[in-house]
Amino acid sequence: MLLVRTQIKQSTIHGIGLFAAEFIPKGTKTWEYHPTFDCAFTEHDIAKLPQYALRRFYDYSYFDSNLNKFILCFDDLRFINHTEENPNIISATDYDIAARDIMEGEELLCNYNHFEVGYFERRGLSDGTFTIL
């Protein structure tokens, strides 16, 4: 569940992005997994999805190795984009923290590999690029 005010809009990084709608000081917890708010699915659960739905599911979910489940964030965190260089969000499997002060209007960026080892490989995107289907 997002713990700071955000908005979604067009990103210069990739498609739609998540942007700060307020100043976020360094060290602020920006998101936290909430089991009643965020949805958790086993691999068995998602295996039942048709291929087109499975692709969308992978686009907006991540695998939590502690829970051994895929997490689909109910709010707009699913629109946070990836960067390997200087992310302003430090991610773990169950929370995110501002790595530095983030100005209002700035896009929130994290390194997907910090919260899911093998994120791109699991999705057949070993070079770290995205394809929108």
C-alpha positions as CSV (number, residue, x, y, z in Angstrom):
1,M,0.0,0.0,0.0
2,L,1.4,3.4,-1.0
3,L,2.2,5.5,2.0
4,V,2.9,8.8,0.2
5,R,0.8,10.8,-2.3
6,T,1.5,9.9,-5.9
7,Q,0.1,10.3,-9.3
8,I,0.5,8.4,-12.6
9,K,1.3,10.1,-15.8
10,Q,3.4,9.6,-19.0
11,S,7.0,8.6,-18.3
12,T,10.1,9.4,-20.3
13,I,11.5,6.0,-19.0
14,H,8.7,3.7,-20.1
15,G,5.0,4.1,-20.8
16,I,3.1,5.2,-17.7
17,G,5.1,6.0,-14.5
18,L,4.5,6.7,-10.9
19,F,5.3,10.3,-9.8
20,A,5.6,12.0,-6.4
21,A,2.6,14.3,-5.6
22,E,4.4,15.7,-2.6
23,F,8.0,16.2,-1.4
24,I,9.3,12.8,0.0
25,P,12.3,13.1,2.4
26,K,15.1,10.6,2.3
27,G,14.4,7.6,4.5
28,T,10.6,7.9,4.2
29,K,8.8,4.5,3.8
30,T,6.9,5.0,0.6
31,W,5.2,1.6,0.3
32,E,4.5,-1.4,2.5
33,Y,3.0,-4.8,1.6
34,H,-0.4,-5.1,3.2
35,P,-1.9,-8.6,3.0
36,T,-5.5,-7.3,3.1
37,F,-4.9,-4.7,0.5
38,D,-2.4,-6.3,-1.9
39,C,-3.3,-9.6,-3.6
40,A,-1.0,-12.6,-3.2
41,F,-1.2,-15.6,-5.6
42,T,0.6,-18.9,-5.8
43,E,2.1,-20.2,-9.1
44,H,-0.7,-22.7,-9.1
45,D,-3.2,-19.9,-9.0
46,I,-1.8,-17.9,-11.9
47,A,-1.2,-21.0,-14.0
48,K,-4.9,-21.1,-14.6
49,L,-4.9,-17.8,-16.4
50,P,-5.1,-17.6,-20.2
51,Q,-1.8,-16.6,-21.8
52,Y,-2.8,-13.0,-22.6
53,A,-3.9,-12.5,-18.9
54,L,-0.8,-14.1,-17.6
55,R,1.4,-11.7,-19.6
56,R,-0.5,-8.7,-18.1
57,F,-0.2,-10.3,-14.6
58,Y,3.6,-10.6,-15.0
59,D,3.8,-7.0,-16.2
60,Y,2.2,-5.7,-13.0
61,S,3.2,-8.2,-10.3
62,Y,6.4,-9.4,-8.6
63,F,7.5,-12.6,-6.9
64,D,8.0,-12.4,-3.2
65,S,10.5,-15.1,-2.3
66,N,9.7,-14.8,1.4
67,L,6.0,-15.6,0.9
68,N,6.7,-17.8,-2.2
69,K,3.8,-15.9,-3.9
70,F,3.3,-13.4,-6.6
71,I,2.1,-10.0,-5.3
72,L,-0.2,-7.8,-7.3
73,C,-0.3,-4.3,-5.8
74,F,-3.8,-3.0,-5.6
75,D,-2.8,0.6,-5.9
76,D,-0.7,2.5,-8.5
77,L,2.7,1.1,-7.3
78,R,2.3,-1.3,-10.2
79,F,3.3,1.7,-12.4
80,I,6.7,2.2,-10.8
81,N,9.5,2.0,-13.4
82,H,12.9,0.3,-13.4
83,T,16.3,1.8,-13.4
84,E,19.6,0.2,-12.5
85,E,21.4,3.5,-12.1
86,N,20.6,5.7,-9.1
87,P,17.1,4.6,-8.2
88,N,15.4,7.1,-5.9
89,I,13.5,4.2,-4.2
90,I,15.2,1.3,-2.4
91,S,13.0,-1.8,-2.6
92,A,12.7,-4.9,-0.6
93,T,10.0,-7.6,-1.0
94,D,7.7,-6.0,1.5
95,Y,8.5,-2.3,1.7
96,D,10.1,0.6,-0.2
97,I,12.1,3.6,1.2
98,A,13.2,6.9,-0.4
99,A,16.9,6.6,-1.2
100,R,17.2,10.4,-1.3
101,D,15.0,13.4,-1.1
102,I,12.4,13.2,-3.9
103,M,10.9,16.4,-5.3
104,E,7.2,16.7,-6.0
105,G,6.6,15.8,-9.7
106,E,9.7,13.6,-9.8
107,E,9.2,10.0,-11.2
108,L,9.7,7.3,-8.6
109,L,12.2,4.7,-9.9
110,C,13.5,1.5,-8.4
111,N,15.7,-1.5,-9.4
112,Y,13.3,-4.4,-10.0
113,N,16.1,-6.9,-9.2
114,H,16.2,-5.6,-5.6
115,F,12.8,-7.0,-4.7
116,E,12.7,-10.0,-7.1
117,V,15.9,-11.8,-8.0
118,G,15.7,-12.7,-11.7
119,Y,12.8,-10.3,-12.4
120,F,13.6,-9.9,-16.1
121,E,14.7,-13.5,-16.7
122,R,11.4,-14.8,-15.2
123,R,9.6,-12.7,-17.8
124,G,11.8,-13.6,-20.8
125,L,13.3,-10.1,-20.8
126,S,16.9,-10.9,-20.0
127,D,18.2,-7.6,-21.5
128,G,16.1,-5.5,-19.1
129,T,13.9,-4.1,-21.8
130,F,10.1,-4.2,-22.0
131,T,7.7,-5.0,-24.7
132,I,4.1,-3.9,-24.3
133,L,1.7,-6.4,-25.8
